[in-house]
Amino acid sequence: MMDERYLRAVRDTLVKHQQWLLRDPLGQGRRADLSFFDLTGLGLSRINLAGAKLTGAGLARARLMGTVLSRADLYGADLSRADLSGAQLQNVDLRGARVDGARLQNANLQGADLRRGMMIEAGDRRAGGNADGSTTFVGCALTQAILTDCRMAQCDFSGSDLSGADFTGSDLSGAILIGADLTDATMRKVTLDGVLMCGARLNEELRTALERKGIDVDGTGLTTTAARMADLISEHQRWVDKDGKKGERIELQRIDLRGYSFANQLLCGAVMRFCGLRGADFSGAKLAMADLSFCDLRDADFTSADLSGCNLEGANLTGAKLWRARLRGVDLSGDGSRVWPTNFTNARLAGADLRDASLAGALLTGTDLTGIKTSFATLKGADLSKAAGRQRAAVSA
């Protein structure tokens, strides 16, 4: 928790910044410089911070609803899980920033710079953003956001909700949109060279327009490792059998494994994030505590698979077969006091077959359950209060 002197220094800086914005005739105003300050969780909603220097600042979980940050310097800042709903971010510098999990509904980022930006640390000053210089908006809510005329080369929007967003005139060269929701997004005069869109949710009009431009929305640029996957699985099984003392855990990202057969394989604790796994066969596989977050798993087969404690956050499971899949949590303590649940947060399960599977105890916040096939026990005991589309679930005998 911030001490009183620290908060007073921040408050005085903000007051002088307001005077600076008003061109204070007495000359007492000064542009705010809160570079490298720890402002975690601070309430700064509806404050005018236009042109402020916030280089490397820690703004994780900060409340910035409606805040004016146009022309602000947020180079290398940490805005993860911050609430920037309706914020004004025109021409802001967000190079190297971490904005993962933030809320930016109806925010205006026109002309913003979201390219890579490496920061060299000096002394005790450490930037809050990404150490590798990447700019990441993973799992963000950007519905109806204005993203026109932005520089977004190589920016990572994996798993983000960009429905209704306007990208007109922006450069998305090499940007990562794996598993993103682009329903009703506007993409006029956009540069898309090398963009990754595996598993992105598109309406037919946008899909057709992108395909006419030569964009492979199901696998552009993903690395294939299918040829050596059998060796990786063998080493992973050894890693599981020897409790991590021998062998090597599977840890893959952005790999193209569409249609690959993992049937009956031991994959407990495997990590395969942001991968293209459309139509893959996981029937009978053991995937307890595995991480398949933000993967394209459309039409994948998980019949009788063990997905206990599996992380499927942001995954696209549209049309997947989960018949008789085991989805219960993993009891880490042995007495039920610490259960690791199966995670379907913000996953898309539209039209999936969940007959003879139970969603009781699973995390279903923002999960699209539209038109799922169920049996009597599928939804019994499940917390559907924050799920989406459940009213149209198809109940089967």
C-alpha positions in Angstrom: 0.0 0.0 0.0 1.3 3.5 -0.9 2.3 5.7 2.0 0.9 9.2 2.5 4.0 11.0 1.3 4.1 9.0 -1.9 0.4 9.7 -2.6 0.9 13.4 -1.8 3.7 13.6 -4.3 1.5 12.0 -7.0 -1.4 14.3 -6.1 0.8 17.4 -6.3 2.2 16.3 -9.7 -1.3 15.9 -11.0 -2.4 19.4 -9.7 0.6 21.0 -11.4 -0.2 19.1 -14.6 -3.7 20.6 -14.6 -2.1 24.1 -14.3 0.3 23.3 -17.1 -2.6 22.3 -19.3 -4.3 25.6 -18.6 -1.1 27.5 -19.4 -1.0 28.9 -15.8 0.1 32.6 -16.1 2.0 32.4 -12.8 4.2 29.7 -14.3 3.5 27.2 -11.4 2.2 24.5 -13.8 4.5 21.7 -14.9 4.0 18.7 -17.2 3.4 15.6 -15.1 6.4 13.2 -15.0 5.4 10.0 -13.3 7.8 7.8 -15.1 8.6 4.5 -13.4 6.1 5.4 -10.6 4.2 2.6 -9.0 0.5 3.6 -9.5 -0.9 0.1 -9.2 -4.7 0.1 -8.6 -4.9 3.9 -8.3 -8.1 5.7 -9.2 -7.4 8.2 -11.9 -10.8 8.2 -13.7 -11.8 11.2 -15.8 -8.6 13.1 -15.1 -6.9 15.0 -17.9 -3.5 13.5 -18.3 -2.9 14.7 -21.9 0.8 14.8 -22.7 1.8 13.3 -19.4 5.1 11.3 -19.1 4.3 7.9 -17.7 7.3 6.0 -19.2 7.7 2.6 -17.6 5.0 3.4 -15.0 3.2 0.6 -13.1 -0.6 1.1 -13.8 -1.8 -2.5 -13.4 -5.4 -2.6 -12.3 -5.6 1.2 -12.3 -9.0 2.8 -12.8 -8.8 5.1 -15.8 -12.3 5.2 -17.1 -12.8 8.2 -19.3 -9.3 9.5 -18.5 -7.7 11.8 -21.2 -4.3 10.3 -22.1 -3.9 11.8 -25.6 -0.3 12.3 -26.6 0.8 10.7 -23.3 4.1 8.8 -23.1 3.3 5.3 -21.8 6.4 3.7 -23.4 7.1 0.5 -21.5 4.3 0.9 -19.0 2.3 -1.8 -17.3 -1.5 -1.4 -17.8 -2.4 -5.0 -17.3 -6.0 -5.5 -16.1 -6.5 -1.7 -16.0 -9.9 -0.2 -16.7 -9.6 2.2 -19.6 -13.2 2.1 -20.7 -14.0 5.2 -22.8 -10.5 6.6 -22.3 -9.0 9.1 -24.8 -5.7 7.7 -26.0 -5.2 9.5 -29.3 -1.6 9.6 -30.5 -0.4 7.9 -27.3 3.0 6.1 -27.2 2.4 2.5 -26.0 5.5 0.9 -27.4 6.7 -2.0 -25.3 3.6 -1.7 -23.0 1.9 -4.6 -21.3 -1.9 -4.1 -21.5 -3.0 -7.7 -21.1 -6.5 -8.2 -19.7 -7.3 -4.5 -19.7 -10.8 -3.1 -20.4 -10.8 -0.6 -23.3 -14.4 -0.7 -24.5 -15.2 2.4 -26.6 -11.7 3.8 -26.0 -10.2 6.0 -28.7 -6.7 5.1 -29.7 -6.6 6.9 -33.0 -3.0 7.4 -34.2 -1.5 5.4 -31.3 1.9 3.8 -31.6 1.7 0.1 -30.5 4.9 -1.1 -32.1 7.8 -2.9 -30.3 9.9 -0.7 -28.0 12.8 -2.0 -26.0 13.8 0.0 -22.8 17.3 -0.2 -21.4 17.1 -0.3 -17.6 19.3 2.1 -15.6 20.0 1.7 -11.9 16.9 0.9 -9.8 14.5 2.1 -12.4 12.7 -0.8 -14.0 10.0 -0.5 -16.6 6.6 -2.1 -15.9 6.1 -3.3 -19.4 7.4 -6.2 -21.4 11.1 -6.9 -21.0 11.4 -8.2 -24.5 10.1 -4.9 -26.0 6.9 -6.5 -27.3 3.5 -4.6 -27.0 0.8 -7.0 -25.8 -3.0 -6.6 -25.5 -3.7 -10.3 -24.8 -7.2 -11.1 -23.6 -8.4 -7.4 -23.7 -11.9 -6.1 -24.1 -11.8 -3.6 -27.0 -15.3 -3.7 -28.2 -16.2 -0.7 -30.3 -12.7 0.7 -29.8 -11.3 3.3 -32.3 -8.0 2.0 -33.6 -7.7 4.0 -36.8 -4.4 5.1 -38.3 -2.5 3.2 -35.6 1.0 1.7 -36.0 0.5 -1.9 -34.7 3.3 -3.9 -36.4 3.8 -7.1 -34.4 1.4 -6.1 -31.6 -0.2 -9.1 -29.9 -4.0 -9.0 -29.6 -4.4 -12.8 -29.0 -7.8 -13.7 -27.5 -9.0 -10.1 -27.3 -12.6 -9.0 -28.0 -12.3 -6.6 -30.9 -15.9 -6.9 -32.0 -17.0 -3.7 -33.7 -13.6 -2.1 -33.5 -12.5 0.2 -36.3 -9.0 -0.4 -37.7 -9.3 1.9 -40.8 -5.9 3.0 -42.1 -3.9 1.1 -39.5 -0.7 -0.9 -40.1 -1.1 -4.4 -38.7 2.0 -5.9 -40.3 3.0 -9.1 -38.4 0.3 -8.4 -35.7 -1.0 -11.4 -33.8 -4.8 -11.8 -33.7 -4.9 -15.5 -32.8 -8.3 -16.4 -31.3 -9.4 -12.7 -31.4 -13.1 -11.8 -31.9 -13.2 -9.5 -34.9 -17.0 -9.8 -35.5 -18.2 -6.6 -37.2 -14.7 -5.0 -37.1 -13.9 -2.5 -39.8 -10.7 -3.1 -41.7 -10.6 -0.6 -44.6 -7.2 0.3 -46.1 -5.4 -1.8 -43.5 -1.9 -3.3 -44.0 -2.0 -7.0 -43.0 1.3 -8.3 -44.3 2.3 -11.4 -42.2 -0.7 -11.0 -39.8 -1.5 -14.1 -37.7 -5.3 -14.7 -37.5 -5.5 -18.4 -36.6 -8.9 -19.1 -34.9 -10.1 -15.5 -35.1 -13.8 -15.1 -35.0 -14.9 -13.4 -38.2 -18.3 -12.8 -39.8 -18.6 -14.0 -43.4 -18.3 -10.6 -45.0 -15.0 -9.8 -43.3 -13.7 -13.4 -43.9 -14.4 -13.1 -47.6 -12.8 -9.7 -47.8 -9.6 -10.9 -46.1 -9.4 -14.0 -48.2 -9.6 -11.9 -51.3 -6.5 -10.1 -50.0 -4.7 -13.5 -49.8 -4.9 -13.7 -46.0 -5.0 -17.3 -44.6 -7.2 -16.7 -41.6 -6.7 -20.2 -40.4 -3.0 -20.5 -40.2 -0.9 -17.7 -41.7 2.7 -17.8 -40.5 2.3 -20.5 -37.8 5.3 -22.7 -37.5 4.7 -26.4 -38.1 6.4 -29.0 -35.9 4.2 -32.0 -36.7 7.2 -34.0 -38.1 8.9 -34.1 -34.7 5.7 -34.1 -32.5 6.0 -37.8 -31.8 9.5 -37.3 -30.2 8.2 -34.3 -28.2 5.3 -36.4 -26.9 7.6 -39.3 -25.9 9.9 -36.9 -24.0 6.9 -35.3 -22.3 5.5 -38.7 -21.2 9.0 -39.4 -19.7 8.8 -36.1 -17.9 5.4 -37.0 -16.4 6.5 -40.5 -15.4 9.7 -39.3 -13.8 8.0 -36.3 -12.0 10.0 -33.8 -14.1 13.4 -35.2 -13.2 13.9 -36.6 -16.7 12.5 -36.0 -20.1 11.2 -32.6 -21.2 7.9 -30.9 -20.8 6.0 -29.9 -24.0 6.0 -26.1 -24.2 4.8 -24.8 -27.5 3.4 -21.5 -28.7 2.0 -20.5 -32.1 2.5 -23.9 -33.7 0.4 -25.2 -36.6 -0.9 -28.7 -35.6 -4.2 -28.7 -37.5 -5.7 -32.2 -37.7 -2.9 -33.8 -35.7 -3.8 -37.0 -33.7 -3.1 -36.9 -30.0 -5.5 -39.8 -29.3 -4.9 -41.6 -26.0 -1.6 -39.7 -25.4 -0.4 -38.7 -21.9 -0.2 -34.9 -22.0 -0.8 -33.9 -18.4 0.7 -30.5 -17.8 1.6 -29.9 -21.4 1.7 -26.3 -22.6 0.4 -25.5 -26.1 -0.8 -21.9 -26.2 -2.0 -19.9 -29.2 -1.7 -23.0 -31.4 -3.6 -23.9 -34.5 -5.3 -27.2 -33.5 -8.4 -27.2 -35.6 -9.8 -30.7 -36.2 -7.1 -32.2 -33.9 -7.9 -35.6 -32.3 -7.5 -35.6 -28.5 -9.9 -38.5 -27.9 -9.0 -40.4 -24.8 -6.0 -38.1 -24.2 -5.0 -37.3 -20.6 -4.7 -33.4 -20.5 -5.1 -32.8 -16.7 -3.5 -29.4 -15.8 -2.6 -28.8 -19.4 -2.6 -25.3 -20.9 -4.4 -24.9 -24.2 -5.4 -21.3 -23.8 -6.2 -19.2 -26.8 -5.9 -22.1 -29.2 -7.9 -22.7 -32.3 -9.7 -25.9 -31.3 -12.7 -25.7 -33.7 -14.0 -29.2 -34.5 -11.4 -30.8 -32.3 -12.3 -34.2 -30.8 -12.0 -34.5 -27.0 -14.3 -37.6 -26.7 -13.6 -39.3 -23.4 -10.5 -37.1 -22.8 -9.4 -36.0 -19.3 -9.5 -32.2 -19.2 -9.4 -31.9 -15.4 -8.0 -28.6 -14.4 -7.1 -27.8 -18.0 -6.7 -24.1 -19.0 -8.8 -23.4 -22.0 -9.2 -19.6 -21.5 -10.0 -17.8 -24.7 -9.9 -21.0 -26.8 -12.2 -21.4 -29.8 -14.0 -24.7 -29.3 -16.8 -24.1 -31.8 -18.2 -27.4 -32.9 -15.8 -29.4 -30.8 -16.7 -32.9 -29.5 -16.5 -33.1 -25.7 -18.7 -36.1 -25.3 -17.9 -37.9 -22.1 -14.9 -35.6 -21.4 -13.8 -35.2 -17.8 -14.0 -31.6 -16.8 -13.9 -31.7 -13.0 -11.3 -29.7 -11.0 -8.1 -31.2 -9.7 -7.9 -31.6 -5.9 -4.4 -30.2 -5.1 -4.8 -30.7 -1.3 -6.4 -34.1 -1.2 -9.1 -32.9 1.1 -11.1 -30.7 -1.2 -9.9 -27.4 0.3 -7.8 -26.4 -2.7 -9.4 -27.4 -6.1 -7.9 -26.3 -9.4 -10.9 -25.9 -11.8 -11.1 -26.4 -15.5 -11.0 -23.0 -17.0 -13.3 -22.0 -19.9 -13.1 -18.2 -19.3 -14.0 -16.3 -22.5 -13.8 -19.6 -24.5 -16.2 -20.2 -27.4 -18.1 -23.5 -27.1 -20.9 -22.6 -29.6 -22.3 -25.8 -31.1 -20.0 -28.0 -29.1 -21.1 -31.5 -28.0 -21.0 -31.8 -24.2 -23.3 -34.7 -23.8 -22.4 -36.9 -20.8 -19.9 -34.3 -19.6 -20.4 -32.0 -16.6 -19.5 -28.3 -16.4 -20.0 -28.2 -12.6 -17.2 -26.4 -11.0 -15.7 -25.1 -14.3 -14.9 -21.4 -14.8 -17.5 -20.1 -17.3 -17.1 -16.3 -17.2 -17.8 -14.9 -20.6 -18.0 -18.4 -22.1 -20.1 -18.7 -25.2 -22.4 -21.7 -24.7 -24.7 -20.9 -27.6 -26.3 -24.1 -29.1 -24.2 -26.6 -27.1 -25.5 -30.2 -27.1 -26.1 -31.3 -23.5 -27.5 -34.2 -21.5 -29.2 -34.0 -18.2 -26.0 -33.7 -16.1 -24.1 -31.3 -18.3 -25.3 -28.0 -16.7 -26.4 -29.4 -13.3 -24.5 -27.6 -10.6 -22.7 -25.3 -13.1 -22.3 -21.6 -12.4 -23.9 -20.0 -15.5 -24.4 -16.6 -14.0 -21.6 -15.0 -16.2 -21.8 -17.3 -19.2 -23.1 -16.2 -22.6 -25.6 -17.8 -24.9 -26.8 -20.5 -22.6 -30.5 -19.7 -23.2 -30.1 -21.2 -26.6 -28.3 -24.4 -25.5 -29.7 -27.5 -27.2 -30.6 -30.1 -24.7 -30.4 -33.7 -26.0 -31.5 -36.9 -24.5 
